[in-house]
Each structure stands twice: as structure tokens, then as C-alpha cells.
Amino acid sequence: MPTLKNYGSYARTVMMASVPFMIAMTGCTDTVTVINGSGQPVGVMVDGQNAGSQLNDRTFTSGASPINVGDMSTSPQSNEVTGFTNDRPPTYLSTPWTTGSDAFNLDFRPAIGIPVTVWIVKGPFAEQRQHAIEACIRTSVIWRTERMGVIFSPFTVIDATGDPEAPAHYAFPNGDVGDVVWKPLRDDIGFVPGQLNIYWVDTVNGGTGSGWSNFGAQVVMGKNTGDELLSHEIGHAFSLTHVDSDTNFNVDNIMHSASNTRQYATEGQLFRSHLNPTSILNVLYNARPGELTRTCGYSNTATFPCPAIQKRVWADGGFPPN
Ligand SMILES: [Zn+2]
């Protein structure tokens, strides 16, 4: 009897100690469960309140799900998560955090497929078609590696070299002049409405290695452009601007204006590419119906509730996560 009594007393003591401990553990753990990921690691930028501080874009990366994002509660400023992973578009999630244990689902959708038409204006056609295909491949690799979540579907190449009006468009001028220089390409060479049209000419603003975007449905490329330049021009169509004068970037970013080593995009750039209402993903392709848009500027200072343009969840070469 005394033995049993002591044992029972011991058991009650353990239970009394362990119950509050378990409550404390669950209260600490707010999680984001990854749905329809690609099997690659997921990165999240988290807004909310933690330990009395209002957090903006606190970053977590994980190869497993659910992702523990700490003990979040409602911030008067912002309560949201944006998720990134390979072959999926950046995904925005509203997260009304509570003081309890919150669990939200980050439900990725498949990569956004955009049909694109390339018009080869200056030949030889077979050579320039191959050039366009290599630019397509390079851009696709950059988008996959950098988690843009966009794929070409399909990438159509049209032979316009025999068009009698083609020679008049071999030399494309400065594209910032206005639609007066873009409309003749549509009228004379061709144009597929509702998608990006890329015209491969001879020179752009005097250079065979130059390209131009009208921040809309048209891109023009010179005869000898580097394969990575297409990622830059489509970056403009996704609403992005040059990063040359920003010390948070170098020539390896897709939005540097003078480079042949473009390969990186920051999560701040991915966010804008998808959420800015002026991006062709929204205005031309209507590829995100019902999803949040948000007009974000390009300052590298805090532009709450937008992430800074140089916000990185993963390193870009020598630039670490920030
Ligand atoms: Zn540019």
C-alpha cells in the first residue's frame, strides 16, 4: 500500500509538471504547411508580431513541412506570409495570427504557363530560330533556379524574314520614344494579342547586342544578343526596372542593364513580378485571377508592406540572404 501510494503521488507530480510544459510548447509553435510544393526547399517571408516586435519579412527556409515560423501574434501593421519554391509562383497567404497555436496552409499552384510568339525579322531564319530557342532555354533555367514560377507554354517561332516589310524593321530605334516605334512592328510584321511578342531584328538602338521592352506585350532583340538578355527584357515586362546604381546588386542580377552574366533574381523582384498590377502576368495574361496585387516601388529602403527590392531569402552569389 505505501508503495502504491507513493507511486501514485509521483505520477501526479509528473503530470502536473508536464501539462503546463506541453501547453507552453504548443503555444510557441506557429506553422505553415506546404501544399502542392515541388519537393524543393521552401522559403517564406513572414509578417506579424513576435515578442512585442512588429516583424516585416522575417525569413525561414525549410526542406520539410510544416515550417515552424516562431510564436507569432497579430501585428497592427501586417500579418501575412509569402512563400517561394522552384517551379511554383510566389504565393501570398493572409495569416491572422492569434496568441494560440496557429497553423496555416501555404497552397502552391502550378507554374504559370505563358504563351509567347517570336517573330524572326532578320535571318538567316534557321540560325536565328536556334538563337531564340537558346534564349528561351536560358531564361527557363534562370526562372526555375530563381523560383520565378513561370514557364513558356508554348514558345512559338515564326519566320517573318520573307515579309516584304521586314527590311524596314531591321534597325529598331530607342524603344522609350513611345508607341510610335512599337506600333509599326505590330502592323507590319505581326502581333498575337494577349501574349508577349518578341521581334528578333538586326540592331536595337544601334547595337546588335541590345534589346528593348515596352513594359508590355512587345520585346525587340538584336541579332547578336546574349542568351540571358531575354530574362532581362521579360523582367521589364514583369514591371522590373534597372538595378545598376544600387550597391545591393551587381551584373549577375537579371535587371542589370549591361551584362552577359545575368542569372539571379531576388525575392523582392519575384514578389513585384507577380504582384505588381502592371506586370504582364496580370495585365496581359490575367494569370493570377482573384489573387492579391500590390503596387510596389523600387526603393531599396523599407517600402512596407512591400519587401525591399533587394530582399533575398536565398543567397545570390556573393549577396547573402537578408
Ligand atoms: Zn533594361
Boltz pocket constraint, residues with backbone or C-beta under 6 A from the ligand:
constraints:
  - pocket:
      binder: B
      contacts: [[A, 211], [A, 232], [A, 236], [A, 242], [A, 255], [A, 256], [A, 257]]
      max_distance: 6.0
